[in-house]
Amino acid sequence: MQSDVLIIGGGIVGLACAAESASRGLTTILVEKNESFGMETSSRNSEVIHSGIYYPTGSLKARLCVRANHNIYSECECHNVWYNKCGKLIVAVTTDEIPSLEKLHTRALANGVEEIQILDPHDVHKIEPNIVCTGALFLPTTGIVDSHELMKSYLTEAKGYGADMVFNVEYLGVNQSNSSYQVELKDANGEIIKLNARYIINSAGLRSDKVAESFGIDIDEFGYRLHYNRGHYYSVSPSKSKTISHLVYPLPHERLVSVGIHITIDKGGRIKLGPDTEYIDSTVPETEWYKFDDSRREFFYSAVKRYFPILELEDLSPDQVGVRPKRVGSEKEIKDFIIHEEIDKDLPGIVNLVGIESPGLTCAREIAREVFDILKRNHSDIK
Ligand SMILES: Cc1cc2nc3c(=O)[nH]c(=O)nc-3n(C[C@H](O)[C@H](O)[C@H](O)COP(=O)(O)OP(=O)(O)OC[C@H]3O[C@@H](n4cnc5c(N)ncnc54)[C@H](O)[C@@H]3O)c2cc1C
């Protein structure tokens, strides 16, 4: 088998890369080890279209998120993907928190976040009477999206341009031969398939570090090793469904390990709380990662009750768990996405996408555009 481009992983980022690749006239194969697309992190998240407020100015996360927020709504319109541009409040609950809110506002302006406003408690009460705060930032361009429909739209677009999407096929390893790479894949029957590809895009999500390692890259030296951090969600009783119409977030974690336990609304109008943040010990087997730990109920309740006082403990029921692929193993710092063609490691045509945590859902299409901008700069056959 032969293809111009091989994409490893059929989460939202791989699917967006497949659409970008095939639309440029490149023969494209995407392999996904699960039986369908988006069965891992891409379907276990808050489904929020972020604005780009949180990330260090100049980082890939900030740059791509601001661009994505600007483009994604019209793209959803175009492809009939459900979204709700409901807007978001970031609330200060005590007066002590106001300086942090102001700092966040300054960062938002530096990042080019559009339409941001500072609200006083009176303004907040007018738009969200059930929220109490001492001040808030209002981000009208933040919204929610049906992540499954968004993924499906990338899949349909990629297929429309002739891409092959192959499920139940796992990437195993690679050998370099002249101007292309010979890749070994395993299908559901355990059969080994060989494929030649000139370009390989590693969008393997939680396993993108292992895939990078299979290319011969020292993942510790280059900061590619991933650490897993899980987040739980509780859903809130339907009796509270119409009590909020915007997403409501507290101030983020000081070093941005997470954006704080927030209130989101899903497509059906149901309120969800989450996610929290907990590093998974390396001894915990992967089969245990998504087990819900209900001992967190009180913690969630008191975290959100501060700014949403009508919440009652019995409103909460366990929902889902998602796992973040983090490039740091502790709550000490924030690291950027890696979007890198490995020319400097003598691996031209191999692009690694590592540490694609939030806002990766928002940014998937912009990440894909970035990948092909990089390839276009370095290879004359890429349009
Ligand atoms: C709790 C939580 C909340 C989040 N909230 C938001 C949010 O509100 N907004 C936002 O923008 N982002 C959010 N994110 C981030 C977002 O979900 C991710 O950035 C995004 O889904 C990553 O997509 P992906 O395609 O890189 O990875 P994945 O969805 O993990 O896909 C990778 C795929 O690669 C496949 N794969 C792995 N190894 C192989 C192999 N060897 N062979 C073949 N296939 C392989 C896997 O099976 C998987 O399907 C959140 C994440 C979490 C965990």
The ligand as an SDF file (V2000), in Angstrom:
LIG
                    3D

 53 58  0  0  0  0  0  0  0  0999 V2000
  -11.5030   16.8970   30.7650 C   0  0  0  0  0  0  0  0  0  0  0  0
  -11.2090   17.5720   29.4620 C   0  0  0  0  0  0  0  0  0  0  0  0
  -11.9280   18.7150   29.0860 C   0  0  0  0  0  0  0  0  0  0  0  0
  -11.6460   19.3560   27.8800 C   0  0  0  0  0  0  0  0  0  0  0  0
  -12.4220   20.4110   27.4760 N   0  0  0  0  0  0  0  0  0  0  0  0
  -12.1710   21.0170   26.2940 C   0  0  0  0  0  0  0  0  0  0  0  0
  -12.9950   22.0810   25.8460 C   0  0  0  0  0  0  0  0  0  0  0  0
  -14.0040   22.4060   26.4500 O   0  0  0  0  0  0  0  0  0  0  0  0
  -12.6490   22.7160   24.7010 N   0  0  0  0  0  0  0  0  0  0  0  0
  -11.5510   22.3740   23.9820 C   0  0  0  0  0  0  0  0  0  0  0  0
  -11.2550   23.0270   22.9860 O   0  0  0  0  0  0  0  0  0  0  0  0
  -10.7830   21.3130   24.3530 N   0  0  0  0  0  0  0  0  0  0  0  0
  -11.0790   20.6270   25.4740 C   0  0  0  0  0  0  0  0  0  0  0  0
  -10.3330   19.5520   25.8620 N   0  0  0  0  0  0  0  0  0  0  0  0
   -9.2260   19.1240   25.0060 C   0  0  0  0  0  0  0  0  0  0  0  0
   -9.6970   18.3010   23.8170 C   0  0  0  0  0  0  0  0  0  0  0  0
  -10.6570   17.3470   24.1950 O   0  0  0  0  0  0  0  0  0  0  0  0
   -8.4750   17.6010   23.1970 C   0  0  0  0  0  0  0  0  0  0  0  0
   -7.4730   18.5670   22.9780 O   0  0  0  0  0  0  0  0  0  0  0  0
   -8.7840   16.9390   21.8710 C   0  0  0  0  0  0  0  0  0  0  0  0
   -9.9170   16.1200   21.9650 O   0  0  0  0  0  0  0  0  0  0  0  0
   -7.5760   16.1080   21.4300 C   0  0  0  0  0  0  0  0  0  0  0  0
   -7.8990   15.4450   20.2380 O   0  0  0  0  0  0  0  0  0  0  0  0
   -6.8770   14.4230   19.5910 P   0  0  0  0  0  0  0  0  0  0  0  0
   -7.4290   14.0490   18.2790 O   0  0  0  0  0  0  0  0  0  0  0  0
   -5.5040   15.0140   19.6540 O   0  0  0  0  0  0  0  0  0  0  0  0
   -6.8160   13.1920   20.6000 O   0  0  0  0  0  0  0  0  0  0  0  0
   -7.8140   11.9460   20.8220 P   0  0  0  0  0  0  0  0  0  0  0  0
   -9.2180   12.3490   20.8030 O   0  0  0  0  0  0  0  0  0  0  0  0
   -7.3010   11.2690   22.0500 O   0  0  0  0  0  0  0  0  0  0  0  0
   -7.5420   11.0310   19.5610 O   0  0  0  0  0  0  0  0  0  0  0  0
   -6.3540   10.3070   19.3860 C   0  0  0  0  0  0  0  0  0  0  0  0
   -6.7150    9.0290   18.6750 C   0  0  0  0  0  0  0  0  0  0  0  0
   -5.5130    8.3370   18.3360 O   0  0  0  0  0  0  0  0  0  0  0  0
   -5.7970    6.9540   18.4000 C   0  0  0  0  0  0  0  0  0  0  0  0
   -4.5270    6.2210   18.4960 N   0  0  0  0  0  0  0  0  0  0  0  0
   -3.6170    6.2750   19.4970 C   0  0  0  0  0  0  0  0  0  0  0  0
   -2.5820    5.4610   19.2380 N   0  0  0  0  0  0  0  0  0  0  0  0
   -2.8280    4.8820   18.0400 C   0  0  0  0  0  0  0  0  0  0  0  0
   -2.1240    3.9320   17.2380 C   0  0  0  0  0  0  0  0  0  0  0  0
   -0.9400    3.4110   17.6160 N   0  0  0  0  0  0  0  0  0  0  0  0
   -2.6840    3.5390   16.0620 N   0  0  0  0  0  0  0  0  0  0  0  0
   -3.8880    4.0420   15.6550 C   0  0  0  0  0  0  0  0  0  0  0  0
   -4.5990    4.9290   16.3900 N   0  0  0  0  0  0  0  0  0  0  0  0
   -4.0760    5.3580   17.5590 C   0  0  0  0  0  0  0  0  0  0  0  0
   -6.6670    6.8330   19.6460 C   0  0  0  0  0  0  0  0  0  0  0  0
   -7.3970    5.6310   19.6580 O   0  0  0  0  0  0  0  0  0  0  0  0
   -7.5330    8.0810   19.5370 C   0  0  0  0  0  0  0  0  0  0  0  0
   -8.7640    7.8230   18.9150 O   0  0  0  0  0  0  0  0  0  0  0  0
  -10.6040   18.8690   27.0470 C   0  0  0  0  0  0  0  0  0  0  0  0
   -9.9080   17.7070   27.4130 C   0  0  0  0  0  0  0  0  0  0  0  0
  -10.2180   17.0530   28.6030 C   0  0  0  0  0  0  0  0  0  0  0  0
   -9.4950   15.7960   28.9620 C   0  0  0  0  0  0  0  0  0  0  0  0
  1  2  1  0
  2  3  1  0
  2 52  2  0
  3  4  2  0
  4  5  1  0
  4 50  1  0
  5  6  2  0
  6  7  1  0
  6 13  1  0
  7  8  2  0
  7  9  1  0
  9 10  1  0
 10 11  2  0
 10 12  1  0
 12 13  2  0
 13 14  1  0
 14 15  1  0
 14 50  1  0
 15 16  1  0
 16 17  1  0
 16 18  1  0
 18 19  1  0
 18 20  1  0
 20 21  1  0
 20 22  1  0
 22 23  1  0
 23 24  1  0
 24 25  2  0
 24 26  1  0
 24 27  1  0
 27 28  1  0
 28 29  2  0
 28 30  1  0
 28 31  1  0
 31 32  1  0
 32 33  1  0
 33 34  1  0
 33 48  1  0
 34 35  1  0
 35 36  1  0
 35 46  1  0
 36 37  1  0
 36 45  1  0
 37 38  2  0
 38 39  1  0
 39 40  1  0
 39 45  2  0
 40 41  1  0
 40 42  2  0
 42 43  1  0
 43 44  2  0
 44 45  1  0
 46 47  1  0
 46 48  1  0
 48 49  1  0
 50 51  2  0
 51 52  1  0
 52 53  1  0
M  END
$$$$
